[in-house]
Structure formats: structure tokens, C-alpha cells
């Protein structure tokens, strides 16, 4: 199973999915309240991965809609 997972991760679709997930997770974690609960090091690590490994452009992700759907 791991081989198939790594194969998918290395595919264009896999990189897109992880890029999208990182975008959404970063935005969500930055909005956590109270502010002292924000996991700064996790956000930093995710941003590093997003900027260096998972650089697939995610211009069409509606981050606001994702947050609204979660709050319903």
C-alpha cells in the first residue's frame, strides 16, 4: 500500500491535492482563536513545505468557502 501512496504523492494529482490541503490548513491554523493557541511552528513547517516541495499553483481554492462549510 505504501508504494501506491508514494506513487500517487509523486503524481501531478497527488502534488495538487497536498498543495491544496496545505493552503487550507495554513489559513485555518492562522485563524485559530484565542491567538495564543496558534501553532506557529506547525504553520511555519507547512509554509516551508508549500514553498519548497508542494509548489503547485492553487489559484482557484476558495478558502473562505471551506471555512464556512466547516462552521455549519
N, CA, C, O and CB atoms as a CASP TS submission, in Angstrom:
PFRMAT TS
TARGET T0000
AUTHOR 0000-0000-0000
METHOD Language model
MODEL 1
PARENT N/A
ATOM      1  N   UNK     1       0.820  -1.185   0.000  1.00  0.00           N
ATOM      2  CA  UNK     1       0.000   0.000   0.000  1.00  0.00           C
ATOM      3  C   UNK     1       0.873   1.262   0.000  1.00  0.00           C
ATOM      4  O   UNK     1       0.523   2.235  -0.668  1.00  0.00           O
ATOM      5  CB  UNK     1      -0.938  -0.009   1.206  1.00  0.00           C
ATOM      6  N   UNK     2       1.980   1.277   0.716  1.00  0.00           N
ATOM      7  CA  UNK     2       2.850   2.450   0.786  1.00  0.00           C
ATOM      8  C   UNK     2       3.387   2.829  -0.576  1.00  0.00           C
ATOM      9  O   UNK     2       3.461   4.015  -0.899  1.00  0.00           O
ATOM     10  CB  UNK     2       4.000   2.199   1.737  1.00  0.00           C
ATOM     11  N   UNK     3       3.762   1.859  -1.377  1.00  0.00           N
ATOM     12  CA  UNK     3       4.291   2.128  -2.713  1.00  0.00           C
ATOM     13  C   UNK     3       3.258   2.857  -3.571  1.00  0.00           C
ATOM     14  O   UNK     3       3.596   3.804  -4.282  1.00  0.00           O
ATOM     15  CB  UNK     3       4.717   0.818  -3.395  1.00  0.00           C
ATOM     16  N   UNK     4       2.002   2.417  -3.506  1.00  0.00           N
ATOM     17  CA  UNK     4       0.939   3.076  -4.268  1.00  0.00           C
ATOM     18  C   UNK     4       0.723   4.503  -3.766  1.00  0.00           C
ATOM     19  O   UNK     4       0.514   5.421  -4.560  1.00  0.00           O
ATOM     20  CB  UNK     4      -0.373   2.273  -4.172  1.00  0.00           C
ATOM     21  N   UNK     5       0.773   4.681  -2.460  1.00  0.00           N
ATOM     22  CA  UNK     5       0.607   6.015  -1.883  1.00  0.00           C
ATOM     23  C   UNK     5       1.710   6.960  -2.319  1.00  0.00           C
ATOM     24  O   UNK     5       1.441   8.105  -2.681  1.00  0.00           O
ATOM     25  CB  UNK     5       0.572   5.933  -0.371  1.00  0.00           C
ATOM     26  N   UNK     6       2.947   6.492  -2.287  1.00  0.00           N
ATOM     27  CA  UNK     6       4.070   7.322  -2.713  1.00  0.00           C
ATOM     28  C   UNK     6       4.000   7.619  -4.206  1.00  0.00           C
ATOM     29  O   UNK     6       4.346   8.716  -4.642  1.00  0.00           O
ATOM     30  CB  UNK     6       5.394   6.639  -2.376  1.00  0.00           C
ATOM     31  N   UNK     7       3.557   6.651  -4.977  1.00  0.00           N
ATOM     32  CA  UNK     7       3.390   6.857  -6.415  1.00  0.00           C
ATOM     33  C   UNK     7       2.359   7.964  -6.667  1.00  0.00           C
ATOM     34  O   UNK     7       2.567   8.840  -7.507  1.00  0.00           O
ATOM     35  CB  UNK     7       2.955   5.535  -7.110  1.00  0.00           C
ATOM     36  N   UNK     8       1.247   7.910  -5.928  1.00  0.00           N
ATOM     37  CA  UNK     8       0.224   8.942  -6.065  1.00  0.00           C
ATOM     38  C   UNK     8       0.759  10.297  -5.618  1.00  0.00           C
ATOM     39  O   UNK     8       0.530  11.303  -6.290  1.00  0.00           O
ATOM     40  CB  UNK     8      -1.022   8.571  -5.254  1.00  0.00           C
ATOM     41  N   UNK     9       1.466  10.336  -4.496  1.00  0.00           N
ATOM     42  CA  UNK     9       2.031  11.573  -3.974  1.00  0.00           C
ATOM     43  C   UNK     9       2.957  12.222  -5.000  1.00  0.00           C
ATOM     44  O   UNK     9       2.991  13.447  -5.111  1.00  0.00           O
ATOM     45  CB  UNK     9       2.789  11.304  -2.669  1.00  0.00           C
ATOM     46  N   UNK    10       3.698  11.426  -5.739  1.00  0.00           N
ATOM     47  CA  UNK    10       4.629  11.939  -6.735  1.00  0.00           C
ATOM     48  C   UNK    10       3.963  12.290  -8.057  1.00  0.00           C
ATOM     49  O   UNK    10       4.619  12.818  -8.955  1.00  0.00           O
ATOM     50  CB  UNK    10       5.709  10.935  -6.975  1.00  0.00           C
ATOM     51  N   UNK    11       2.685  12.009  -8.190  1.00  0.00           N
ATOM     52  CA  UNK    11       1.963  12.345  -9.420  1.00  0.00           C
ATOM     53  C   UNK    11       1.523  13.802  -9.385  1.00  0.00           C
ATOM     54  O   UNK    11       1.524  14.434  -8.329  1.00  0.00           O
ATOM     55  CB  UNK    11       0.738  11.417  -9.611  1.00  0.00           C
ATOM     56  N   UNK    12       1.148  14.329 -10.543  1.00  0.00           N
ATOM     57  CA  UNK    12       0.650  15.693 -10.625  1.00  0.00           C
ATOM     58  C   UNK    12      -0.580  15.868  -9.738  1.00  0.00           C
ATOM     59  O   UNK    12      -0.697  16.870  -9.032  1.00  0.00           O
ATOM     60  CB  UNK    12       0.318  16.058 -12.078  1.00  0.00           C
ATOM     61  N   UNK    13      -1.489  14.910  -9.768  1.00  0.00           N
ATOM     62  CA  UNK    13      -2.708  14.973  -8.955  1.00  0.00           C
ATOM     63  C   UNK    13      -2.382  14.943  -7.456  1.00  0.00           C
ATOM     64  O   UNK    13      -2.962  15.698  -6.676  1.00  0.00           O
ATOM     65  CB  UNK    13      -3.647  13.805  -9.314  1.00  0.00           C
ATOM     66  N   UNK    14      -1.464  14.081  -7.064  1.00  0.00           N
ATOM     67  CA  UNK    14      -1.064  13.984  -5.665  1.00  0.00           C
ATOM     68  C   UNK    14      -0.462  15.278  -5.150  1.00  0.00           C
ATOM     69  O   UNK    14      -0.775  15.721  -4.045  1.00  0.00           O
ATOM     70  CB  UNK    14      -0.078  12.857  -5.485  1.00  0.00           C
ATOM     71  N   UNK    15       0.412  15.890  -5.959  1.00  0.00           N
ATOM     72  CA  UNK    15       1.015  17.167  -5.557  1.00  0.00           C
ATOM     73  C   UNK    15      -0.035  18.260  -5.467  1.00  0.00           C
ATOM     74  O   UNK    15       0.023  19.116  -4.584  1.00  0.00           O
ATOM     75  CB  UNK    15       2.116  17.579  -6.543  1.00  0.00           C
ATOM     76  N   UNK    16      -0.993  18.230  -6.382  1.00  0.00           N
ATOM     77  CA  UNK    16      -2.078  19.213  -6.344  1.00  0.00           C
ATOM     78  C   UNK    16      -2.890  19.079  -5.059  1.00  0.00           C
ATOM     79  O   UNK    16      -3.181  20.073  -4.394  1.00  0.00           O
ATOM     80  CB  UNK    16      -2.993  19.050  -7.567  1.00  0.00           C
ATOM     81  N   UNK    17      -3.254  17.842  -4.714  1.00  0.00           N
ATOM     82  CA  UNK    17      -4.064  17.594  -3.514  1.00  0.00           C
ATOM     83  C   UNK    17      -3.331  18.056  -2.256  1.00  0.00           C
ATOM     84  O   UNK    17      -3.928  18.702  -1.394  1.00  0.00           O
ATOM     85  CB  UNK    17      -4.416  16.097  -3.399  1.00  0.00           C
ATOM     86  N   UNK    18      -2.052  17.734  -2.145  1.00  0.00           N
ATOM     87  CA  UNK    18      -1.292  18.138  -0.956  1.00  0.00           C
ATOM     88  C   UNK    18      -1.117  19.657  -0.932  1.00  0.00           C
ATOM     89  O   UNK    18      -1.203  20.270   0.132  1.00  0.00           O
ATOM     90  CB  UNK    18       0.092  17.436  -0.925  1.00  0.00           C
ATOM     91  N   UNK    19      -0.874  20.266  -2.087  1.00  0.00           N
ATOM     92  CA  UNK    19      -0.766  21.728  -2.150  1.00  0.00           C
ATOM     93  C   UNK    19      -2.050  22.384  -1.676  1.00  0.00           C
ATOM     94  O   UNK    19      -2.014  23.339  -0.900  1.00  0.00           O
ATOM     95  CB  UNK    19      -0.440  22.185  -3.578  1.00  0.00           C
ATOM     96  N   UNK    20      -3.172  21.880  -2.134  1.00  0.00           N
ATOM     97  CA  UNK    20      -4.466  22.416  -1.729  1.00  0.00           C
ATOM     98  C   UNK    20      -4.695  22.224  -0.225  1.00  0.00           C
ATOM     99  O   UNK    20      -5.144  23.140   0.464  1.00  0.00           O
ATOM    100  CB  UNK    20      -5.593  21.743  -2.528  1.00  0.00           C
ATOM    101  N   UNK    21      -4.387  21.052   0.261  1.00  0.00           N
ATOM    102  CA  UNK    21      -4.563  20.767   1.689  1.00  0.00           C
ATOM    103  C   UNK    21      -3.682  21.683   2.541  1.00  0.00           C
ATOM    104  O   UNK    21      -4.125  22.177   3.579  1.00  0.00           O
ATOM    105  CB  UNK    21      -4.235  19.289   1.987  1.00  0.00           C
ATOM    106  N   UNK    22      -2.457  21.909   2.116  1.00  0.00           N
ATOM    107  CA  UNK    22      -1.569  22.798   2.857  1.00  0.00           C
ATOM    108  C   UNK    22      -2.106  24.228   2.857  1.00  0.00           C
ATOM    109  O   UNK    22      -2.085  24.894   3.892  1.00  0.00           O
ATOM    110  CB  UNK    22      -0.158  22.761   2.260  1.00  0.00           C
ATOM    111  N   UNK    23      -2.586  24.707   1.708  1.00  0.00           N
ATOM    112  CA  UNK    23      -3.161  26.059   1.647  1.00  0.00           C
ATOM    113  C   UNK    23      -4.296  26.217   2.642  1.00  0.00           C
ATOM    114  O   UNK    23      -4.336  27.183   3.404  1.00  0.00           O
ATOM    115  CB  UNK    23      -3.664  26.367   0.232  1.00  0.00           C
ATOM    116  N   UNK    24      -5.205  25.277   2.633  1.00  0.00           N
ATOM    117  CA  UNK    24      -6.375  25.342   3.514  1.00  0.00           C
ATOM    118  C   UNK    24      -5.960  25.227   4.978  1.00  0.00           C
ATOM    119  O   UNK    24      -6.449  25.970   5.829  1.00  0.00           O
ATOM    120  CB  UNK    24      -7.379  24.231   3.160  1.00  0.00           C
ATOM    121  N   UNK    25      -5.062  24.297   5.265  1.00  0.00           N
ATOM    122  CA  UNK    25      -4.615  24.098   6.651  1.00  0.00           C
ATOM    123  C   UNK    25      -3.885  25.325   7.184  1.00  0.00           C
ATOM    124  O   UNK    25      -4.101  25.719   8.330  1.00  0.00           O
ATOM    125  CB  UNK    25      -3.704  22.871   6.747  1.00  0.00           C
ATOM    126  N   UNK    26      -3.035  25.927   6.380  1.00  0.00           N
ATOM    127  CA  UNK    26      -2.288  27.112   6.812  1.00  0.00           C
ATOM    128  C   UNK    26      -3.250  28.242   7.147  1.00  0.00           C
ATOM    129  O   UNK    26      -3.132  28.872   8.198  1.00  0.00           O
ATOM    130  CB  UNK    26      -1.290  27.562   5.719  1.00  0.00           C
ATOM    131  N   UNK    27      -4.193  28.498   6.264  1.00  0.00           N
ATOM    132  CA  UNK    27      -5.157  29.573   6.505  1.00  0.00           C
ATOM    133  C   UNK    27      -5.990  29.295   7.753  1.00  0.00           C
ATOM    134  O   UNK    27      -6.239  30.195   8.555  1.00  0.00           O
ATOM    135  CB  UNK    27      -6.077  29.750   5.288  1.00  0.00           C
ATOM    136  N   UNK    28      -6.409  28.067   7.910  1.00  0.00           N
ATOM    137  CA  UNK    28      -7.213  27.709   9.089  1.00  0.00           C
ATOM    138  C   UNK    28      -6.403  27.882  10.376  1.00  0.00           C
ATOM    139  O   UNK    28      -6.878  28.491  11.335  1.00  0.00           O
ATOM    140  CB  UNK    28      -7.720  26.252   8.974  1.00  0.00           C
ATOM    141  N   UNK    29      -5.188  27.350  10.394  1.00  0.00           N
ATOM    142  CA  UNK    29      -4.374  27.427  11.606  1.00  0.00           C
ATOM    143  C   UNK    29      -4.028  28.862  11.975  1.00  0.00           C
ATOM    144  O   UNK    29      -3.885  29.180  13.155  1.00  0.00           O
ATOM    145  CB  UNK    29      -3.103  26.626  11.431  1.00  0.00           C
ATOM    146  N   UNK    30      -3.891  29.731  10.975  1.00  0.00           N
ATOM    147  CA  UNK    30      -3.618  31.141  11.250  1.00  0.00           C
ATOM    148  C   UNK    30      -4.816  31.838  11.883  1.00  0.00           C
ATOM    149  O   UNK    30      -4.657  32.868  12.537  1.00  0.00           O
ATOM    150  CB  UNK    30      -3.225  31.857   9.968  1.00  0.00           C
ATOM    151  N   UNK    31      -6.013  31.288  11.698  1.00  0.00           N
ATOM    152  CA  UNK    31      -7.227  31.940  12.196  1.00  0.00           C
ATOM    153  C   UNK    31      -7.694  31.414  13.559  1.00  0.00           C
ATOM    154  O   UNK    31      -8.724  31.851  14.072  1.00  0.00           O
ATOM    155  CB  UNK    31      -8.334  31.767  11.193  1.00  0.00           C
ATOM    156  N   UNK    32      -6.948  30.490  14.136  1.00  0.00           N
ATOM    157  CA  UNK    32      -7.328  29.903  15.424  1.00  0.00           C
ATOM    158  C   UNK    32      -7.397  30.985  16.503  1.00  0.00           C
ATOM    159  O   UNK    32      -6.559  31.884  16.567  1.00  0.00           O
ATOM    160  CB  UNK    32      -6.326  28.798  15.835  1.00  0.00           C
ATOM    161  N   UNK    33      -8.402  30.869  17.329  1.00  0.00           N
ATOM    162  CA  UNK    33      -8.548  31.781  18.467  1.00  0.00           C
ATOM    163  C   UNK    33      -8.825  30.961  19.709  1.00  0.00           C
ATOM    164  O   UNK    33      -9.490  29.928  19.631  1.00  0.00           O
ATOM    165  CB  UNK    33      -9.685  32.821  18.224  1.00  0.00           C
ATOM    166  N   UNK    34      -8.338  31.392  20.827  1.00  0.00           N
ATOM    167  CA  UNK    34      -7.571  32.603  21.066  1.00  0.00           C
ATOM    168  C   UNK    34      -6.193  32.522  20.391  1.00  0.00           C
ATOM    169  O   UNK    34      -5.660  31.439  20.144  1.00  0.00           O
ATOM    170  CB  UNK    34      -7.416  32.841  22.575  1.00  0.00           C
ATOM    171  N   UNK    35      -5.651  33.679  20.109  1.00  0.00           N
ATOM    172  CA  UNK    35      -4.417  33.781  19.330  1.00  0.00           C
ATOM    173  C   UNK    35      -3.256  32.985  19.933  1.00  0.00           C
ATOM    174  O   UNK    35      -2.427  32.454  19.194  1.00  0.00           O
ATOM    175  CB  UNK    35      -4.018  35.229  19.203  1.00  0.00           C
ATOM    176  N   UNK    36      -3.187  32.898  21.246  1.00  0.00           N
ATOM    177  CA  UNK    36      -2.067  32.176  21.870  1.00  0.00           C
ATOM    178  C   UNK    36      -2.097  30.680  21.562  1.00  0.00           C
ATOM    179  O   UNK    36      -1.113  29.980  21.804  1.00  0.00           O
ATOM    180  CB  UNK    36      -2.089  32.386  23.380  1.00  0.00           C
ATOM    181  N   UNK    37      -3.219  30.183  21.029  1.00  0.00           N
ATOM    182  CA  UNK    37      -3.331  28.760  20.665  1.00  0.00           C
ATOM    183  C   UNK    37      -2.828  28.463  19.247  1.00  0.00           C
ATOM    184  O   UNK    37      -2.786  27.305  18.832  1.00  0.00           O
ATOM    185  CB  UNK    37      -4.780  28.313  20.789  1.00  0.00           C
ATOM    186  N   UNK    38      -2.450  29.505  18.512  1.00  0.00           N
ATOM    187  CA  UNK    38      -1.951  29.311  17.148  1.00  0.00           C
ATOM    188  C   UNK    38      -0.641  28.536  17.198  1.00  0.00           C
ATOM    189  O   UNK    38       0.274  28.893  17.940  1.00  0.00           O
ATOM    190  CB  UNK    38      -1.754  30.675  16.422  1.00  0.00           C
ATOM    191  N   UNK    39      -0.561  27.493  16.418  1.00  0.00           N
ATOM    192  CA  UNK    39       0.624  26.628  16.381  1.00  0.00           C
ATOM    193  C   UNK    39       1.617  27.176  15.358  1.00  0.00           C
ATOM    194  O   UNK    39       1.667  26.727  14.213  1.00  0.00           O
ATOM    195  CB  UNK    39       0.232  25.156  16.035  1.00  0.00           C
ATOM    196  N   UNK    40       2.399  28.150  15.795  1.00  0.00           N
ATOM    197  CA  UNK    40       3.297  28.884  14.916  1.00  0.00           C
ATOM    198  C   UNK    40       4.304  27.964  14.225  1.00  0.00           C
ATOM    199  O   UNK    40       4.541  28.110  13.026  1.00  0.00           O
ATOM    200  CB  UNK    40       4.030  29.952  15.702  1.00  0.00           C
ATOM    201  N   UNK    41       4.889  27.035  14.944  1.00  0.00           N
ATOM    202  CA  UNK    41       5.906  26.164  14.335  1.00  0.00           C
ATOM    203  C   UNK    41       5.282  25.232  13.296  1.00  0.00           C
ATOM    204  O   UNK    41       5.908  24.945  12.276  1.00  0.00           O
ATOM    205  CB  UNK    41       6.624  25.336  15.419  1.00  0.00           C
ATOM    206  N   UNK    42       4.069  24.761  13.537  1.00  0.00           N
ATOM    207  CA  UNK    42       3.402  23.916  12.546  1.00  0.00           C
ATOM    208  C   UNK    42       3.100  24.710  11.285  1.00  0.00           C
ATOM    209  O   UNK    42       3.299  24.220  10.173  1.00  0.00           O
ATOM    210  CB  UNK    42       2.108  23.322  13.122  1.00  0.00           C
ATOM    211  N   UNK    43       2.622  25.931  11.459  1.00  0.00           N
ATOM    212  CA  UNK    43       2.340  26.789  10.311  1.00  0.00           C
ATOM    213  C   UNK    43       3.624  27.042   9.527  1.00  0.00           C
ATOM    214  O   UNK    43       3.631  26.970   8.298  1.00  0.00           O
ATOM    215  CB  UNK    43       1.710  28.127  10.766  1.00  0.00           C
ATOM    216  N   UNK    44       4.692  27.334  10.229  1.00  0.00           N
ATOM    217  CA  UNK    44       5.979  27.587   9.587  1.00  0.00           C
ATOM    218  C   UNK    44       6.455  26.372   8.787  1.00  0.00           C
ATOM    219  O   UNK    44       6.930  26.518   7.660  1.00  0.00           O
ATOM    220  CB  UNK    44       7.026  27.964  10.638  1.00  0.00           C
ATOM    221  N   UNK    45       6.330  25.188   9.360  1.00  0.00           N
ATOM    222  CA  UNK    45       6.741  23.970   8.664  1.00  0.00           C
ATOM    223  C   UNK    45       5.870  23.725   7.426  1.00  0.00           C
ATOM    224  O   UNK    45       6.373  23.325   6.376  1.00  0.00           O
ATOM    225  CB  UNK    45       6.665  22.762   9.615  1.00  0.00           C
ATOM    226  N   UNK    46       4.566  23.967   7.559  1.00  0.00           N
ATOM    227  CA  UNK    46       3.663  23.795   6.420  1.00  0.00           C
ATOM    228  C   UNK    46       3.985  24.795   5.310  1.00  0.00           C
ATOM    229  O   UNK    46       3.984  24.444   4.130  1.00  0.00           O
ATOM    230  CB  UNK    46       2.201  23.954   6.866  1.00  0.00           C
ATOM    231  N   UNK    47       4.261  26.044   5.696  1.00  0.00           N
ATOM    232  CA  UNK    47       4.625  27.051   4.701  1.00  0.00           C
ATOM    233  C   UNK    47       5.925  26.674   3.992  1.00  0.00           C
ATOM    234  O   UNK    47       6.063  26.879   2.786  1.00  0.00           O
ATOM    235  CB  UNK    47       4.764  28.429   5.362  1.00  0.00           C
ATOM    236  N   UNK    48       6.868  26.128   4.739  1.00  0.00           N
ATOM    237  CA  UNK    48       8.128  25.670   4.140  1.00  0.00           C
ATOM    238  C   UNK    48       7.865  24.589   3.097  1.00  0.00           C
ATOM    239  O   UNK    48       8.392  24.650   1.986  1.00  0.00           O
ATOM    240  CB  UNK    48       9.086  25.136   5.228  1.00  0.00           C
ATOM    241  N   UNK    49       7.051  23.603   3.456  1.00  0.00           N
ATOM    242  CA  UNK    49       6.719  22.540   2.503  1.00  0.00           C
ATOM    243  C   UNK    49       5.997  23.095   1.282  1.00  0.00           C
ATOM    244  O   UNK    49       6.259  22.678   0.154  1.00  0.00           O
ATOM    245  CB  UNK    49       5.856  21.472   3.176  1.00  0.00           C
ATOM    246  N   UNK    50       5.096  24.029   1.511  1.00  0.00           N
ATOM    247  CA  UNK    50       4.313  24.629   0.426  1.00  0.00           C
ATOM    248  C   UNK    50       5.206  25.417  -0.529  1.00  0.00           C
ATOM    249  O   UNK    50       4.989  25.404  -1.741  1.00  0.00           O
ATOM    250  CB  UNK    50       3.222  25.545   0.998  1.00  0.00           C
ATOM    251  N   UNK    51       6.206  26.099   0.017  1.00  0.00           N
ATOM    252  CA  UNK    51       7.098  26.934  -0.790  1.00  0.00           C
ATOM    253  C   UNK    51       8.218  26.166  -1.471  1.00  0.00           C
ATOM    254  O   UNK    51       8.773  26.640  -2.462  1.00  0.00           O
ATOM    255  CB  UNK    51       7.690  27.998   0.064  1.00  0.00           C
ATOM    256  N   UNK    52       8.565  24.981  -0.957  1.00  0.00           N
ATOM    257  CA  UNK    52       9.728  24.270  -1.474  1.00  0.00           C
ATOM    258  C   UNK    52       9.414  22.952  -2.177  1.00  0.00           C
ATOM    259  O   UNK    52      10.113  22.578  -3.119  1.00  0.00           O
ATOM    260  CB  UNK    52      10.665  24.007  -0.366  1.00  0.00           C
ATOM    261  N   UNK    53       8.381  22.246  -1.739  1.00  0.00           N
ATOM    262  CA  UNK    53       8.099  20.929  -2.297  1.00  0.00           C
ATOM    263  C   UNK    53       6.776  20.907  -3.049  1.00  0.00           C
ATOM    264  O   UNK    53       6.712  20.452  -4.191  1.00  0.00           O
ATOM    265  CB  UNK    53       8.083  19.885  -1.194  1.00  0.00           C
ATOM    266  N   UNK    54       5.728  21.397  -2.412  1.00  0.00           N
ATOM    267  CA  UNK    54       4.377  21.339  -2.992  1.00  0.00           C
ATOM    268  C   UNK    54       4.008  22.713  -3.551  1.00  0.00           C
ATOM    269  O   UNK    54       3.157  23.419  -3.013  1.00  0.00           O
ATOM    270  CB  UNK    54       3.326  20.879  -1.924  1.00  0.00           C
ATOM    271  N   UNK    55       4.678  23.065  -4.648  1.00  0.00           N
ATOM    272  CA  UNK    55       4.570  24.402  -5.225  1.00  0.00           C
ATOM    273  C   UNK    55       3.501  24.503  -6.301  1.00  0.00           C
ATOM    274  O   UNK    55       3.449  25.493  -7.031  1.00  0.00           O
ATOM    275  CB  UNK    55       5.892  24.815  -5.799  1.00  0.00           C
ATOM    276  N   UNK    56       2.660  23.506  -6.406  1.00  0.00           N
ATOM    277  CA  UNK    56       1.601  23.509  -7.397  1.00  0.00           C
ATOM    278  C   UNK    56       0.715  24.729  -7.167  1.00  0.00           C
ATOM    279  O   UNK    56       0.257  24.949  -6.046  1.00  0.00           O
ATOM    280  CB  UNK    56       0.774  22.198  -7.332  1.00  0.00           C
ATOM    281  N   UNK    57       0.464  25.531  -8.212  1.00  0.00           N
ATOM    282  CA  UNK    57      -0.365  26.725  -8.016  1.00  0.00           C
ATOM    283  C   UNK    57      -1.816  26.380  -7.683  1.00  0.00           C
ATOM    284  O   UNK    57      -2.447  25.582  -8.376  1.00  0.00           O
ATOM    285  CB  UNK    57      -0.322  27.594  -9.261  1.00  0.00           C
ATOM    286  N   UNK    58      -2.331  26.978  -6.632  1.00  0.00           N
ATOM    287  CA  UNK    58      -3.715  26.752  -6.195  1.00  0.00           C
ATOM    288  C   UNK    58      -4.426  28.103  -6.223  1.00  0.00           C
ATOM    289  O   UNK    58      -4.714  28.680  -5.175  1.00  0.00           O
ATOM    290  CB  UNK    58      -3.776  26.097  -4.749  1.00  0.00           C
ATOM    291  N   UNK    59      -4.704  28.598  -7.409  1.00  0.00           N
ATOM    292  CA  UNK    59      -5.324  29.918  -7.540  1.00  0.00           C
ATOM    293  C   UNK    59      -6.828  29.865  -7.346  1.00  0.00           C
ATOM    294  O   UNK    59      -7.434  30.874  -6.984  1.00  0.00           O
ATOM    295  CB  UNK    59      -5.008  30.510  -8.896  1.00  0.00           C
ATOM    296  N   UNK    60      -7.446  28.711  -7.578  1.00  0.00           N
ATOM    297  CA  UNK    60      -8.903  28.645  -7.563  1.00  0.00           C
ATOM    298  C   UNK    60      -9.482  28.125  -6.245  1.00  0.00           C
ATOM    299  O   UNK    60     -10.697  27.957  -6.136  1.00  0.00           O
ATOM    300  CB  UNK    60      -9.370  27.775  -8.685  1.00  0.00           C
ATOM    301  N   UNK    61      -8.644  27.871  -5.254  1.00  0.00           N
ATOM    302  CA  UNK    61      -9.134  27.363  -3.978  1.00  0.00           C
ATOM    303  C   UNK    61      -9.919  28.445  -3.249  1.00  0.00           C
ATOM    304  O   UNK    61      -9.407  29.542  -3.022  1.00  0.00           O
ATOM    305  CB  UNK    61      -7.968  26.865  -3.107  1.00  0.00           C
ATOM    306  N   UNK    62     -11.146  28.142  -2.887  1.00  0.00           N
ATOM    307  CA  UNK    62     -11.978  29.090  -2.137  1.00  0.00           C
ATOM    308  C   UNK    62     -11.823  28.793  -0.660  1.00  0.00           C
ATOM    309  O   UNK    62     -12.583  28.012  -0.087  1.00  0.00           O
ATOM    310  CB  UNK    62     -13.481  29.003  -2.569  1.00  0.00           C
ATOM    311  N   UNK    63     -10.832  29.421  -0.049  1.00  0.00           N
ATOM    312  CA  UNK    63     -10.539  29.161   1.354  1.00  0.00           C
ATOM    313  C   UNK    63     -11.658  29.646   2.260  1.00  0.00           C
ATOM    314  O   UNK    63     -11.936  29.032   3.290  1.00  0.00           O
ATOM    315  CB  UNK    63      -9.234  29.820   1.748  1.00  0.00           C
ATOM    316  N   UNK    64     -12.293  30.731   1.886  1.00  0.00           N
ATOM    317  CA  UNK    64     -13.398  31.258   2.689  1.00  0.00           C
ATOM    318  C   UNK    64     -14.542  30.265   2.712  1.00  0.00           C
ATOM    319  O   UNK    64     -15.127  30.012   3.765  1.00  0.00           O
ATOM    320  CB  UNK    64     -13.879  32.614   2.143  1.00  0.00           C
ATOM    321  N   UNK    65     -14.866  29.703   1.561  1.00  0.00           N
ATOM    322  CA  UNK    65     -15.953  28.714   1.477  1.00  0.00           C
ATOM    323  C   UNK    65     -15.657  27.484   2.295  1.00  0.00           C
ATOM    324  O   UNK    65     -16.561  26.901   2.894  1.00  0.00           O
ATOM    325  CB  UNK    65     -16.199  28.314   0.037  1.00  0.00           C
ATOM    326  N   UNK    66     -14.407  27.083   2.329  1.00  0.00           N
ATOM    327  CA  UNK    66     -14.026  25.912   3.103  1.00  0.00           C
ATOM    328  C   UNK    66     -14.255  26.169   4.588  1.00  0.00           C
ATOM    329  O   UNK    66     -14.723  25.289   5.311  1.00  0.00           O
ATOM    330  CB  UNK    66     -12.558  25.540   2.839  1.00  0.00           C
ATOM    331  N   UNK    67     -13.926  27.367   5.038  1.00  0.00           N
ATOM    332  CA  UNK    67     -14.137  27.701   6.449  1.00  0.00           C
ATOM    333  C   UNK    67     -15.619  27.774   6.771  1.00  0.00           C
ATOM    334  O   UNK    67     -16.056  27.303   7.820  1.00  0.00           O
ATOM    335  CB  UNK    67     -13.457  29.030   6.796  1.00  0.00           C
ATOM    336  N   UNK    68     -16.394  28.367   5.866  1.00  0.00           N
ATOM    337  CA  UNK    68     -17.827  28.492   6.094  1.00  0.00           C
ATOM    338  C   UNK    68     -18.492  27.123   6.157  1.00  0.00           C
ATOM    339  O   UNK    68     -19.359  26.887   6.998  1.00  0.00           O
ATOM    340  CB  UNK    68     -18.468  29.340   4.998  1.00  0.00           C
ATOM    341  N   UNK    69     -18.090  26.231   5.275  1.00  0.00           N
ATOM    342  CA  UNK    69     -18.680  24.892   5.256  1.00  0.00           C
ATOM    343  C   UNK    69     -18.375  24.154   6.556  1.00  0.00           C
ATOM    344  O   UNK    69     -19.211  23.407   7.065  1.00  0.00           O
ATOM    345  CB  UNK    69     -18.158  24.088   4.050  1.00  0.00           C
ATOM    346  N   UNK    70     -17.181  24.365   7.086  1.00  0.00           N
ATOM    347  CA  UNK    70     -16.785  23.683   8.314  1.00  0.00           C
ATOM    348  C   UNK    70     -17.572  24.210   9.517  1.00  0.00           C
ATOM    349  O   UNK    70     -17.851  23.465  10.456  1.00  0.00           O
ATOM    350  CB  UNK    70     -15.279  23.852   8.552  1.00  0.00           C
ATOM    351  N   UNK    71     -17.923  25.480   9.484  1.00  0.00           N
ATOM    352  CA  UNK    71     -18.627  26.089  10.617  1.00  0.00           C
ATOM    353  C   UNK    71     -20.106  25.794  10.629  1.00  0.00           C
ATOM    354  O   UNK    71     -20.781  26.132  11.602  1.00  0.00           O
ATOM    355  CB  UNK    71     -18.427  27.566  10.608  1.00  0.00           C
ATOM    356  N   UNK    72     -20.639  25.181   9.597  1.00  0.00           N
ATOM    357  CA  UNK    72     -22.088  24.891   9.543  1.00  0.00           C
ATOM    358  C   UNK    72     -22.458  23.689  10.363  1.00  0.00           C
ATOM    359  O   UNK    72     -23.631  23.318  10.420  1.00  0.00           O
ATOM    360  CB  UNK    72     -22.535  24.672   8.116  1.00  0.00           C
TER
END
